């Protein structure tokens, strides 16, 4: 089942699709990316846990390699476009993450969970960002 389609805010050729198939006993994570307007797709599920379906995905509006994935067992992020994922901890419980939204004006990541409410990760862009703010896409994203 297709859970989410996310169009890149930086590159018009790029989009992401999240699938999950738990109804058929398949709990593997499925995140696919296209960089050519859908002509070809590649998995960017990387090292996400094999038994944790993915329900949500968000792309940083400044750095296209910074992605967030909401899974059956928590929130993961990658800074290298999906090759390697890291579980985000620091007070966020191991819980099903069903929705993600980046609030550009506030630079916050809003995390919607199943059964525990929402969490807000404040100030995604407080640290200096390598090169991306100096690109045209980075300038447009920050100025919005």
For each residue, the residues with C-beta under 8 A, 3 or more apart:
1: 19 20 21 23
2: 5 17 18 19
3: 18 19 20 54 55 56
4: 16 17 18 55 56 57
5: 2 15 16 17 18
6: 15 16 17 18 57 58 59
7: 14 15
8: 11 12 13 14 15 16 59 64
9: 59 61 137 141
10: 14 59 61 62 64 137 138 141
11: 8 14 35 64 137
12: 8 37
13: 8 34 35 36 37
14: 7 8 10 11 33 34 35 64
15: 5 6 7 8 33 34 37 38
16: 4 5 6 8 31 32 33 34 44 57 59 67
17: 2 4 5 6 31 32 33 34 41
18: 2 3 4 5 6 30 31 32 54 55 56 57 69
19: 1 2 3 30 32 54
20: 1 3 30 53 54 55
21: 1 24 26 27 28 30 53
22: 25 26 27 53 72
23: 1
24: 21
25: 22
26: 21 22
27: 21 22 50 51 52 53 72
28: 21 45 50 51 53
29: 45 48 49 50 52 53 54 69 71
30: 18 19 20 21 43 45 54
31: 16 17 18 43 44 45 48 54 57 69 82
32: 16 17 18 19 41 42 43 44
33: 14 15 16 17 41 42 43 44 81 82
34: 13 14 15 16 17 37 38 39 40 41 42
35: 11 13 14 40
36: 13 39 40
37: 12 13 15 34
38: 15 34 41
39: 34 36
40: 34 35 36
41: 17 32 33 34 38
42: 32 33 34
43: 30 31 32 33
44: 16 31 32 33 67 78 81 82 83
45: 28 29 30 31 48 54 82
46: 78 82 83 84 85
47: 84 85
48: 29 31 45 52 54 69 71 76 85
49: 29 52 71 73
50: 27 28 29
51: 27 28 72
52: 27 29 48 49 71 72 73
53: 20 21 22 27 28 29 71 72
54: 3 18 19 20 29 30 31 45 48 57 69 70 71 72
55: 3 4 18 20 70 71 72 96 97 98 99
56: 3 4 18 68 69 70 97 98 99 100 112
57: 4 6 16 18 31 54 67 68 69 70 100
58: 6 67 68 100 101 102 109
59: 6 8 9 10 16 64 66 67
60: 63 64 66 67 68 102 124
61: 9 10 102 104 141 144
62: 10 66 125 129 132 133 137 138 141 142
63: 60 66 79 129 130 132 138
64: 8 10 11 14 59 60 81 132 137
65: 78 79 80 81
66: 59 60 62 63 77 78 79
67: 16 44 57 58 59 60 77 78 81 82
68: 56 57 58 60 75 76 77 88 100 102 109
69: 18 29 31 48 54 56 57 75 76 77 78 85
70: 54 55 56 57 75 96 97 98 99 100 111 112
71: 29 48 49 52 53 54 55 74 75 76 96 97
72: 22 27 51 52 53 54 55 96
73: 49 52 94 95 96
74: 71 87 88 89 92 93 94 95 97
75: 68 69 70 71 87 88 92 97 100 111
76: 48 68 69 71 85 86 87 88
77: 66 67 68 69 85 86 88
78: 44 46 65 66 67 69 81 82 83 84 85 86
79: 63 65 66
80: 65 83 84
81: 33 44 64 65 67 78
82: 31 33 44 45 46 67 78 85
83: 44 46 78 80
84: 46 47 78 80
85: 46 47 48 69 76 77 78 82
86: 76 77 78
87: 74 75 76
88: 68 74 75 76 77 92 121
89: 74 92
90:
91: 119
92: 74 75 88 89 95 111 119
93: 74 116
94: 73 74
95: 73 74 92 113 114 115 116
96: 55 70 71 72 73 113 114 115
97: 55 56 70 71 74 75 100 111 112 113 114
98: 55 56 70 112 113 114
99: 55 56 70 110 111 112
100: 56 57 58 68 70 75 97 109 110 111 112
101: 58 109 110 112
102: 58 60 61 68 108 109 110 124
103: 106 107 108 109 110
104: 61 107 141 144
105: 144
106: 103 122
107: 103 104 122 123 124 125 126
108: 102 103 120 121 122 123 124
109: 58 68 100 101 102 103 120 121 124
110: 99 100 101 102 103 118 119 120
111: 70 75 92 97 99 100 118 119 120 121
112: 56 70 97 98 99 100 101 118
113: 95 96 97 98 116 117 118 119
114: 95 96 97 98
115: 95 96
116: 93 95 113
117: 113
118: 110 111 112 113
119: 91 92 110 111 113
120: 108 109 110 111
121: 88 108 109 111 124
122: 106 107 108
123: 107 108 126
124: 60 102 107 108 109 121
125: 62 107 129 142
126: 107 123
127:
128:
129: 62 63 125 132 133 138
130: 63
131: 134 135 138
132: 62 63 64 129 135 137 138
133: 62 129 138 139 142
134: 131 138 139
135: 131 132 138 139
136: 139 140
137: 9 10 11 62 64 132 140 141
138: 10 62 63 129 131 132 133 134 135 141 142
139: 133 134 135 136 142 143
140: 136 137 143 144
141: 9 10 61 62 104 137 138 144
142: 62 125 133 138 139
143: 139 140
144: 61 104 105 140 141
